[in-house]
Amino acid sequence: MKVVVTGAAGMIGSNLVHGLNAIGIDDVIAVDDLTDGSKYANLAGAALSDYFDRRDFYDRFARGELGKVDCVFHEGACSDTMEHDGRLMLDLNYRASKTLLDACQAQGVRLLYASSAATYGGAVSFREEPEFERPLNVYGWSKLLFDNVVRRMLAGATAQVAGFRYFNVYGPREQHKGRMASVAFHHAHQLRDEGRVKLFGAYGGYAAGEQARDFVFVGDVVAVNLWFLDHPEASGIFNLGSGRAQPFNDVAVAVVNAGRAARGEAAASLAELVAAGTIEYVDFPTALIGKYQCFTEADLSRLRGTGCDHAFVDVAGGIARYMRWLGGGSG
C-alpha cells in the first residue's frame, strides 16, 4: 500500500507515520514545510519512500506525478488558533485541502483528513450537525468551510472521504508547537523548571481548575485513523475525542503524579498538591474573557455508528504514557 501523509513532521502526522510503519506500511510519502528544520526529529527512524515540500506537493499530486496512491492522510494545516491572518489560514486550510480533495476524487484516492473541534466554537453541544457549529476564530471557520465542501460531495464520491474533528490532542512529538502544545506538555515543563503547575482560577461558573475539556491521547487518534484505513466503506465527518470531558485539575494531578511515580513516591491527591503549592491557581486572564471554552466533550455517536469501537484511554493513563515518553522511556 502506498500512502501520503501531509503535515508529516507535525505531531499527529509524525505519529501517523510511525503508526503506519508499525503495521508494515513503509511506502509512505511525507509532505511538510521544514523551514523549521528541527521538526525533522519527529520523523527520525521512520521508513519513508519520498518527501515533498508542501509548496510542490499539491500541484504535482494533481498532475498524477506520484503514481498510484492508495490513501492520503491530510494532516497539514495552519493550526495556530491565535493566527489572525485570514488569507494565510484560508490558503493553507481551505484552498490546499480543496485542491487535494478534487485530485483525490479524480484519481480514486481515499482521503482521511484533519478537521477540528474548533468548528464548534461557542457551542454547548458537540455533534456533527450545522446547528452546533459556531466557530470563534478564522481557524475554526476555515476548517468548517472545508467540511461543508465535503458534505456536499459525499453522495457522489468516487472514493472514501473521512474528516476527523480532533478535540484536545496531547502526546509525543509536539515539542515544536510552542504555545500551541498541549496543556500536558506545558505542565510537564512547568513542573521541571519551577517545581509547580499553574492553572486558571475560577471562571465561567467553574471552580478553580474545574473547566473541562475532552483530552484525547495521540495514540488513540492514530488508532482511529488506521481503523478507517481498514474500512474504506466508512465516509463522513466524525468527532475524534475520548468522549469524556475531564477538568484541567485531572491533567495537573496526572502530570505531577507521573513525576512522583518516577521517583518512587506515592501518588498525591489534588488537595494535597494544592496545599503543598505544587498546583497553583492564577487569576483568569482578562484577555480571554468571553473567548474561552470552559467545556468540550465529543459526542461519539456517529463514530460508533461506523462500527469503530476503539477504547480511548483516560487522562491518567494517557499522561502516564506521555510522561514516560518525555522522560526517554517507551510510551
Residue pairs with C-beta under 8 A, 6 or more apart in sequence:
1 25
1 27
1 70
1 71
2 27
2 29
2 49
2 67
2 68
2 69
2 70
3 20
3 25
3 27
3 28
3 29
3 69
3 70
3 71
3 72
3 73
4 28
4 29
4 31
4 57
4 61
4 66
4 69
4 71
4 72
4 73
5 13
5 16
5 17
5 20
5 28
5 29
5 30
5 31
5 72
5 73
5 75
6 13
6 31
6 32
6 54
6 57
6 72
6 73
6 74
6 75
6 76
6 100
7 13
7 31
7 32
7 74
7 75
7 76
7 77
7 114
8 14
8 16
8 17
8 28
8 30
8 31
8 32
8 43
8 51
8 75
8 76
9 30
9 32
9 34
9 39
9 40
9 42
9 43
9 176
10 32
10 39
10 42
10 75
10 76
10 79
10 173
10 176
11 42
11 169
11 171
11 172
11 173
11 174
11 176
11 177
11 218
12 75
12 114
12 166
12 169
12 218
12 221
12 222
13 30
13 32
13 42
13 73
13 75
13 76
14 42
14 43
14 46
14 173
15 171
15 172
15 173
15 218
15 219
15 221
15 222
16 73
16 75
16 222
16 225
17 28
17 30
17 43
17 46
17 48
18 45
18 46
19 222
19 223
19 225
19 226
20 26
20 28
20 226
21 28
21 46
21 47
23 226
26 47
26 48
26 49
27 49
28 46
28 47
28 48
28 49
29 48
29 49
29 50
29 51
29 52
29 66
29 69
30 43
30 46
30 48
30 50
30 51
30 52
31 51
31 52
31 53
31 54
31 57
31 76
32 39
32 51
32 53
32 54
32 76
33 53
33 54
33 55
34 40
34 53
36 176
38 176
39 176
42 173
42 176
50 66
52 60
54 76
54 96
58 96
58 99
58 100
58 103
59 99
60 66
61 69
61 72
61 100
61 103
62 99
62 102
62 103
62 106
64 107
69 107
69 109
70 109
70 110
71 109
71 110
71 111
71 112
71 160
71 229
72 100
72 104
72 109
72 110
72 111
72 112
72 113
73 112
73 113
73 225
74 97
74 100
74 111
74 112
74 113
74 114
75 113
75 114
76 92
76 96
77 92
77 93
77 97
77 114
77 143
78 88
78 89
78 92
78 93
78 139
79 116
79 139
79 177
79 180
80 139
80 180
81 118
81 137
81 139
81 140
81 180
82 137
82 179
82 180
83 89
83 138
83 139
84 138
86 138
89 138
89 139
89 142
90 138
90 142
90 145
92 142
93 139
93 142
93 143
93 146
94 142
94 145
94 146
97 113
97 146
98 146
98 149
100 111
101 111
101 146
101 149
101 150
101 153
101 161
103 109
104 110
104 111
104 159
104 161
105 153
105 157
105 158
105 159
105 161
106 158
108 158
108 159
109 159
110 159
110 160
110 161
110 229
110 232
111 159
111 160
111 161
111 162
112 160
112 162
112 163
112 164
112 225
112 228
112 229
113 146
113 161
113 162
113 163
113 164
114 163
114 164
114 166
115 143
115 146
115 147
115 163
115 164
115 165
115 166
115 237
116 139
116 140
116 143
116 165
116 166
117 126
117 165
117 166
117 167
117 168
117 214
117 239
117 241
117 296
117 298
118 135
118 136
118 137
118 139
118 140
118 143
119 133
119 135
119 140
119 143
119 144
119 147
119 165
120 126
120 132
120 133
120 134
120 135
120 140
120 165
120 296
121 133
121 134
121 135
121 136
121 137
121 140
121 293
122 134
122 136
122 293
123 132
123 133
123 134
124 295
125 132
125 299
126 132
126 214
126 239
126 241
126 296
126 297
126 298
126 299
127 239
127 299
127 301
127 302
128 165
128 236
128 237
128 238
128 239
128 299
128 302
133 144
135 141
135 143
135 144
136 291
146 163
147 163
147 237
150 161
150 163
150 237
151 237
153 161
154 161
154 235
154 236
157 235
159 232
160 228
160 232
160 233
160 234
160 235
161 235
162 228
162 234
162 235
162 236
162 237
162 238
163 236
163 237
163 238
164 221
164 224
164 225
164 238
164 239
164 240
165 237
165 238
165 239
165 240
165 241
165 298
166 216
166 221
166 240
166 241
167 213
167 214
167 215
167 216
167 239
167 240
167 241
167 242
167 296
167 298
168 182
168 183
168 213
168 214
168 215
168 216
168 241
168 296
169 182
169 216
169 217
169 218
169 221
170 182
170 183
170 184
170 185
170 215
170 216
170 217
170 218
170 318
170 319
170 322
171 182
171 184
171 217
171 218
171 219
171 318
171 321
171 322
171 325
171 331
172 218
172 322
172 325
172 326
172 331
173 218
174 181
174 182
174 185
174 218
175 181
175 185
177 185
182 215
183 248
183 251
184 215
184 251
184 254
184 255
184 319
184 322
187 197
187 251
187 252
187 255
188 255
188 322
188 323
188 326
190 196
190 197
190 198
191 197
191 255
191 256
191 259
191 278
195 278
196 277
196 278
196 279
196 280
197 252
197 255
197 256
197 278
197 279
197 280
198 280
198 281
198 282
199 208
199 209
199 248
199 249
199 252
199 279
199 280
199 281
199 282
200 208
200 209
200 211
200 248
200 281
200 282
200 283
200 284
200 285
201 208
201 209
201 281
201 282
201 283
201 284
202 208
202 284
203 211
203 284
203 289
203 292
203 294
204 211
204 292
204 294
205 294
206 212
206 247
206 294
206 295
208 281
209 247
209 248
209 249
209 252
209 270
209 279
209 281
210 247
210 248
210 249
211 247
211 248
211 292
211 294
211 295
212 245
212 246
212 247
212 248
212 294
212 295
212 296
212 297
213 245
213 246
213 248
213 293
213 295
213 296
214 241
214 242
214 243
214 244
214 245
214 246
214 296
214 297
214 298
215 242
215 246
215 251
215 315
215 318
216 240
216 241
216 242
216 298
216 312
216 318
217 242
217 312
217 313
217 317
217 318
217 321
217 322
219 313
219 318
219 321
219 331
220 242
220 310
220 312
220 313
220 318
221 240
223 310
224 240
224 303
224 308
224 310
227 308
227 310
228 234
228 308
231 306
231 307
231 308
234 306
234 307
234 308
236 302
236 306
237 302
238 302
238 303
238 306
239 298
239 299
239 300
239 302
239 303
240 298
240 303
241 296
241 297
241 298
241 300
241 312
242 298
242 312
242 313
242 314
243 297
243 298
243 299
243 300
243 312
244 297
244 312
244 314
245 295
245 296
245 297
246 314
246 315
249 270
249 279
250 315
250 316
251 315
251 319
252 270
252 273
252 279
253 268
253 269
253 270
253 273
253 279
254 315
254 316
254 319
254 320
255 319
255 323
256 268
256 273
256 278
256 279
257 267
257 268
257 316
258 319
258 320
258 323
258 324
259 323
260 266
260 267
260 268
261 267
261 320
262 323
262 327
268 276
268 278
270 279
273 279
274 280
274 281
284 292
313 321
321 331
322 331
324 330
324 331
325 331
